Amino acid sequence: MTVWADLVGQEPVVETLRSAVASADGDGRSMTHAWLFTGPPGSGRSNAARAFAAALQCELGGCGECHSCTTARAGSHPDITLISTDGLSIGVKDIRQYVRSAALRPALGRWQILIIEDADRLTDEAANALLKAIEEPSRHTVWMLCAPAVDDVSVTIRSRARSVLLRTPSTEAITGLLVARDGVEPELAHAVAAASQGHIGRARGLARDPGARERRRAILSIPVALHDLGDCLRAAHQVNEEATARAKDFCDPADERELEDIRATWGVEERGRRPPGYAGALSTLQKDQDRRRKRMARDSIDGVLLDLLSFCRDVLAVQCATGVDLVNADVADDIAEMARVWTPESTIHTIDAIVECRTALTANAAPLLALERMMIGLRR
């Protein structure tokens, strides 16, 4: 199985990247040194970048079986660096560190490759630091940036990078992947593929975890259960609390490990005292951990909002008798009920309320207040 096998429904992208691998010279003269992978969430931006990186290091252009391919897939190739963040942004300090390492010659492979998974989270200072490295790359360095849209990356960077646009995989393509590679029953595979709205990772998560499917059904039942103001406030509180709890479950163990690591690094664990500089390092760590926790909670809430948007989309499709397939066919009865209760105009207003909530959260509004306002907008 080649490194391109996981890029479902991305045939034009694979063709472009294969061609680039085939024409790349080991001395770097014919290689584009900056690439920008864009596409909607779940389309496989990071997977495409990783597959491309593996293929560039492979003597056979991405066979999927050699040492370079297997280590690249495992994330352990010494000349492929994956840059990601659990926080809200990627700062200039981190980027400067990676820029310095990018100048080094490859240890084993033909290229020194750096993949920035969340290029849209670069701060202005970080983007400026990266720009110089992209403008004047070393001969063996390749930068790969991933972002939802071209406009999410500064114009100076994107003007110097070759753009690769990924599309949303079809329900049929994801269904086929789940059946063929994950052994999922066809009926379940089709249901979760439709519910994922083209997000391969989410489709796999829903297929493997019955609890995730139950949580999704509970989310989709929210509009039906909003009868009065109290229902709205309780629903908002529940969504916020569950998002906070999920972030806590993930972050608490990670925070503890990082705290133990920094204590060991600074010798606090052994000597029982705080050497100079430890307080500053600890403060920086705690701020990063707090940002990670907030981001995870916010991302969890955003997932709820996307599910609610898909529910409203289905309601509107029924109201307008479009005949299109429902995203959430497993809750067709609830969709039909709300199609009778709401008018097409009120459904559109409901969609607007959800979109406004997403916008408010992006602007760092208090999650509970934003959710309460949205839930009130859903009760019509």
DRENFI-334377 format. One record per residue (C-alpha): residue number from 1; residue in one letter; x, y, z. Coordinates in steps of 0.5 Angstrom, whole numbers, plus 500, padded with zeros to 3 digits. Example, Ala and Ser with C-alpha at 12.3 -4.5 7.8 and 13.67 -1.06 7.14 Angstrom:
// DRENFI-334377
ZAMI    i  aa    X    Y    Z
ZAMI    1   A  525  491  516
ZAMI    2   S  527  498  514
***
This chain:
// DRENFI-334377
ZAMI    i  aa    X    Y    Z
ZAMI    1   M  500  500  500
ZAMI    2   T  503  507  498
ZAMI    3   V  503  513  502
ZAMI    4   W  498  516  498
ZAMI    5   A  493  511  500
ZAMI    6   D  490  515  505
ZAMI    7   L  488  521  501
ZAMI    8   V  481  519  500
ZAMI    9   G  477  523  494
ZAMI   10   Q  484  527  493
ZAMI   11   E  486  524  486
ZAMI   12   P  488  531  483
ZAMI   13   V  492  533  489
ZAMI   14   V  495  526  489
ZAMI   15   E  497  527  481
ZAMI   16   T  500  534  483
ZAMI   17   L  504  531  489
ZAMI   18   R  507  525  485
ZAMI   19   S  509  530  479
ZAMI   20   A  513  534  484
ZAMI   21   V  516  528  487
ZAMI   22   A  518  525  480
ZAMI   23   S  521  532  478
ZAMI   24   A  525  534  485
ZAMI   25   D  532  534  484
ZAMI   26   G  536  531  490
ZAMI   27   D  540  538  490
ZAMI   28   G  534  542  491
ZAMI   29   R  534  546  484
ZAMI   30   S  528  544  481
ZAMI   31   M  524  543  488
ZAMI   32   T  519  548  490
ZAMI   33   H  521  550  498
ZAMI   34   A  514  552  500
ZAMI   35   W  508  549  500
ZAMI   36   L  501  551  502
ZAMI   37   F  496  545  503
ZAMI   38   T  488  548  504
ZAMI   39   G  482  545  505
ZAMI   40   P  476  544  510
ZAMI   41   P  477  540  516
ZAMI   42   G  477  533  515
ZAMI   43   S  479  533  508
ZAMI   44   G  486  531  510
ZAMI   45   R  491  537  509
ZAMI   46   S  496  534  514
ZAMI   47   N  495  527  511
ZAMI   48   A  497  530  505
ZAMI   49   A  503  534  507
ZAMI   50   R  505  528  511
ZAMI   51   A  505  523  505
ZAMI   52   F  508  528  501
ZAMI   53   A  514  529  506
ZAMI   54   A  514  521  506
ZAMI   55   A  515  521  498
ZAMI   56   L  520  526  498
ZAMI   57   Q  524  522  503
ZAMI   58   C  523  515  499
ZAMI   59   E  528  513  494
ZAMI   60   L  521  510  490
ZAMI   61   G  517  516  491
ZAMI   62   G  513  513  496
ZAMI   63   C  512  506  496
ZAMI   64   G  510  506  503
ZAMI   65   E  514  500  505
ZAMI   66   C  521  502  506
ZAMI   67   H  525  505  512
ZAMI   68   S  524  512  510
ZAMI   69   C  516  511  509
ZAMI   70   T  515  507  515
ZAMI   71   T  519  512  520
ZAMI   72   A  515  518  516
ZAMI   73   R  508  515  517
ZAMI   74   A  510  513  525
ZAMI   75   G  512  520  526
ZAMI   76   S  520  518  527
ZAMI   77   H  523  520  521
ZAMI   78   P  529  525  523
ZAMI   79   D  529  529  517
ZAMI   80   I  521  530  518
ZAMI   81   T  519  535  523
ZAMI   82   L  511  536  525
ZAMI   83   I  510  543  528
ZAMI   84   S  503  543  532
ZAMI   85   T  500  546  538
ZAMI   86   D  495  545  543
ZAMI   87   G  494  552  544
ZAMI   88   L  491  558  541
ZAMI   89   S  497  560  537
ZAMI   90   I  504  559  535
ZAMI   91   G  509  564  537
ZAMI   92   V  515  567  535
ZAMI   93   K  519  563  540
ZAMI   94   D  517  557  537
ZAMI   95   I  518  558  530
ZAMI   96   R  525  561  531
ZAMI   97   Q  527  555  534
ZAMI   98   Y  524  551  528
ZAMI   99   V  527  556  523
ZAMI  100   R  534  555  526
ZAMI  101   S  533  547  525
ZAMI  102   A  531  548  518
ZAMI  103   A  538  550  516
ZAMI  104   L  541  544  518
ZAMI  105   R  543  539  513
ZAMI  106   P  538  532  513
ZAMI  107   A  541  527  517
ZAMI  108   L  539  521  513
ZAMI  109   G  534  523  508
ZAMI  110   R  534  528  502
ZAMI  111   W  530  533  505
ZAMI  112   Q  530  537  511
ZAMI  113   I  522  538  511
ZAMI  114   L  518  542  516
ZAMI  115   I  510  541  517
ZAMI  116   I  506  546  520
ZAMI  117   E  499  543  522
ZAMI  118   D  496  550  524
ZAMI  119   A  499  555  520
ZAMI  120   D  493  559  521
ZAMI  121   R  495  560  528
ZAMI  122   L  501  563  527
ZAMI  123   T  502  570  530
ZAMI  124   D  504  576  526
ZAMI  125   E  511  576  529
ZAMI  126   A  511  568  528
ZAMI  127   A  509  569  521
ZAMI  128   N  514  574  520
ZAMI  129   A  520  570  522
ZAMI  130   L  518  564  518
ZAMI  131   L  517  569  512
ZAMI  132   K  525  570  512
ZAMI  133   A  526  563  512
ZAMI  134   I  521  561  506
ZAMI  135   E  524  567  502
ZAMI  136   E  531  565  503
ZAMI  137   P  531  557  504
ZAMI  138   S  537  553  504
ZAMI  139   R  538  548  498
ZAMI  140   H  535  542  502
ZAMI  141   T  529  545  506
ZAMI  142   V  522  544  504
ZAMI  143   W  516  548  508
ZAMI  144   M  509  545  508
ZAMI  145   L  504  549  511
ZAMI  146   C  497  547  513
ZAMI  147   A  491  551  514
ZAMI  148   P  483  551  512
ZAMI  149   A  483  557  507
ZAMI  150   V  489  561  503
ZAMI  151   D  486  567  507
ZAMI  152   D  488  564  513
ZAMI  153   V  495  565  512
ZAMI  154   S  499  572  511
ZAMI  155   V  499  574  504
ZAMI  156   T  506  575  504
ZAMI  157   I  507  568  506
ZAMI  158   R  502  565  501
ZAMI  159   S  505  569  495
ZAMI  160   R  511  565  496
ZAMI  161   A  508  558  497
ZAMI  162   R  505  553  492
ZAMI  163   S  498  552  493
ZAMI  164   V  495  545  494
ZAMI  165   L  487  545  495
ZAMI  166   L  484  539  498
ZAMI  167   R  476  538  497
ZAMI  168   T  471  535  502
ZAMI  169   P  471  527  501
ZAMI  170   S  464  524  498
ZAMI  171   T  460  520  503
ZAMI  172   E  461  514  498
ZAMI  173   A  469  515  498
ZAMI  174   I  469  515  506
ZAMI  175   T  464  509  506
ZAMI  176   G  468  505  502
ZAMI  177   L  474  507  506
ZAMI  178   L  471  505  513
ZAMI  179   V  469  498  510
ZAMI  180   A  475  496  506
ZAMI  181   R  480  498  511
ZAMI  182   D  477  499  518
ZAMI  183   G  472  493  517
ZAMI  184   V  466  497  519
ZAMI  185   E  459  494  517
ZAMI  186   P  456  498  510
ZAMI  187   E  450  501  514
ZAMI  188   L  454  504  520
ZAMI  189   A  459  506  515
ZAMI  190   H  455  510  511
ZAMI  191   A  451  513  517
ZAMI  192   V  457  516  520
ZAMI  193   A  460  518  513
ZAMI  194   A  454  522  512
ZAMI  195   A  454  525  519
ZAMI  196   S  461  527  519
ZAMI  197   Q  460  531  513
ZAMI  198   G  466  529  509
ZAMI  199   H  471  529  516
ZAMI  200   I  474  522  515
ZAMI  201   G  477  523  522
ZAMI  202   R  470  524  525
ZAMI  203   A  467  518  521
ZAMI  204   R  472  513  524
ZAMI  205   G  471  516  531
ZAMI  206   L  464  515  530
ZAMI  207   A  464  508  527
ZAMI  208   R  469  506  533
ZAMI  209   D  466  509  539
ZAMI  210   P  458  508  540
ZAMI  211   G  459  513  546
ZAMI  212   A  461  518  541
ZAMI  213   R  454  516  537
ZAMI  214   E  450  517  543
ZAMI  215   R  453  524  545
ZAMI  216   R  452  526  538
ZAMI  217   R  444  524  538
ZAMI  218   A  444  527  544
ZAMI  219   I  446  534  541
ZAMI  220   L  441  533  535
ZAMI  221   S  436  532  540
ZAMI  222   I  437  539  543
ZAMI  223   P  432  543  539
ZAMI  224   V  426  539  540
ZAMI  225   A  427  539  548
ZAMI  226   L  427  547  548
ZAMI  227   H  420  549  550
ZAMI  228   D  422  555  555
ZAMI  229   L  427  559  557
ZAMI  230   G  429  555  563
ZAMI  231   D  430  549  558
ZAMI  232   C  435  554  554
ZAMI  233   L  439  556  560
ZAMI  234   R  440  548  562
ZAMI  235   A  442  546  555
ZAMI  236   A  447  551  555
ZAMI  237   H  450  550  561
ZAMI  238   Q  450  542  560
ZAMI  239   V  454  543  553
ZAMI  240   N  459  548  557
ZAMI  241   E  460  543  562
ZAMI  242   E  461  537  558
ZAMI  243   A  466  541  554
ZAMI  244   T  470  543  560
ZAMI  245   A  470  536  563
ZAMI  246   R  472  533  556
ZAMI  247   A  478  538  556
ZAMI  248   K  479  537  563
ZAMI  249   D  480  529  562
ZAMI  250   F  485  530  557
ZAMI  251   C  489  536  560
ZAMI  252   D  490  534  567
ZAMI  253   P  494  528  565
ZAMI  254   A  498  532  560
ZAMI  255   D  499  538  565
ZAMI  256   E  502  533  570
ZAMI  257   R  507  530  566
ZAMI  258   E  509  536  563
ZAMI  259   L  510  539  571
ZAMI  260   E  514  533  573
ZAMI  261   D  518  534  566
ZAMI  262   I  520  541  568
ZAMI  263   R  521  540  575
ZAMI  264   A  526  534  573
ZAMI  265   T  529  539  568
ZAMI  266   W  530  544  573
ZAMI  267   G  532  539  579
ZAMI  268   V  527  542  583
ZAMI  269   E  525  534  584
ZAMI  270   E  532  532  587
ZAMI  271   R  534  538  591
ZAMI  272   G  527  541  593
ZAMI  273   R  529  548  591
ZAMI  274   R  527  553  586
ZAMI  275   P  533  555  582
ZAMI  276   P  534  562  578
ZAMI  277   G  529  562  572
ZAMI  278   Y  525  556  574
ZAMI  279   A  519  561  576
ZAMI  280   G  519  564  569
ZAMI  281   A  519  557  566
ZAMI  282   L  514  555  570
ZAMI  283   S  509  561  569
ZAMI  284   T  510  560  561
ZAMI  285   L  508  553  562
ZAMI  286   Q  502  554  566
ZAMI  287   K  500  559  561
ZAMI  288   D  501  554  555
ZAMI  289   Q  497  549  559
ZAMI  290   D  491  554  560
ZAMI  291   R  491  556  553
ZAMI  292   R  491  549  551
ZAMI  293   R  485  547  556
ZAMI  294   K  481  553  553
ZAMI  295   R  482  551  546
ZAMI  296   M  480  544  547
ZAMI  297   A  474  546  551
ZAMI  298   R  472  551  545
ZAMI  299   D  473  546  540
ZAMI  300   S  469  541  543
ZAMI  301   I  463  547  543
ZAMI  302   D  465  548  536
ZAMI  303   G  463  541  534
ZAMI  304   V  457  541  538
ZAMI  305   L  455  547  534
ZAMI  306   L  457  544  527
ZAMI  307   D  452  538  529
ZAMI  308   L  446  543  530
ZAMI  309   L  448  547  524
ZAMI  310   S  447  540  520
ZAMI  311   F  441  539  524
ZAMI  312   C  438  545  521
ZAMI  313   R  440  544  514
ZAMI  314   D  436  538  514
ZAMI  315   V  430  541  517
ZAMI  316   L  431  546  511
ZAMI  317   A  432  541  506
ZAMI  318   V  425  538  508
ZAMI  319   Q  421  544  509
ZAMI  320   C  424  546  502
ZAMI  321   A  422  539  499
ZAMI  322   T  429  539  496
ZAMI  323   G  429  531  495
ZAMI  324   V  437  531  498
ZAMI  325   D  439  526  502
ZAMI  326   L  439  528  510
ZAMI  327   V  446  528  513
ZAMI  328   N  443  526  520
ZAMI  329   A  438  521  517
ZAMI  330   D  438  517  524
ZAMI  331   V  434  522  527
ZAMI  332   A  429  523  521
ZAMI  333   D  423  523  526
ZAMI  334   D  426  529  530
ZAMI  335   I  428  533  523
ZAMI  336   A  421  532  521
ZAMI  337   E  418  535  527
ZAMI  338   M  422  541  527
ZAMI  339   A  420  542  520
ZAMI  340   R  413  542  522
ZAMI  341   V  414  547  528
ZAMI  342   W  419  552  525
ZAMI  343   T  418  556  518
ZAMI  344   P  423  556  513
ZAMI  345   E  424  563  515
ZAMI  346   S  425  561  523
ZAMI  347   T  430  556  521
ZAMI  348   I  434  561  517
ZAMI  349   H  434  565  523
ZAMI  350   T  436  559  528
ZAMI  351   I  442  558  523
ZAMI  352   D  444  565  524
ZAMI  353   A  444  564  531
ZAMI  354   I  449  558  531
ZAMI  355   V  453  562  526
ZAMI  356   E  453  568  531
ZAMI  357   C  455  564  537
ZAMI  358   R  461  561  533
ZAMI  359   T  463  568  531
ZAMI  360   A  463  570  538
ZAMI  361   L  467  564  541
ZAMI  362   T  472  565  535
ZAMI  363   A  473  572  538
ZAMI  364   N  474  569  545
ZAMI  365   A  467  571  548
ZAMI  366   A  465  567  554
ZAMI  367   P  463  561  552
ZAMI  368   L  457  560  557
ZAMI  369   L  454  567  555
ZAMI  370   A  455  565  548
ZAMI  371   L  451  559  548
ZAMI  372   E  445  561  552
ZAMI  373   R  444  567  547
ZAMI  374   M  444  562  542
ZAMI  375   M  440  557  545
ZAMI  376   I  434  562  546
ZAMI  377   G  435  563  539
ZAMI  378   L  433  556  537
ZAMI  379   R  427  556  541
ZAMI  380   R  422  559  537
***
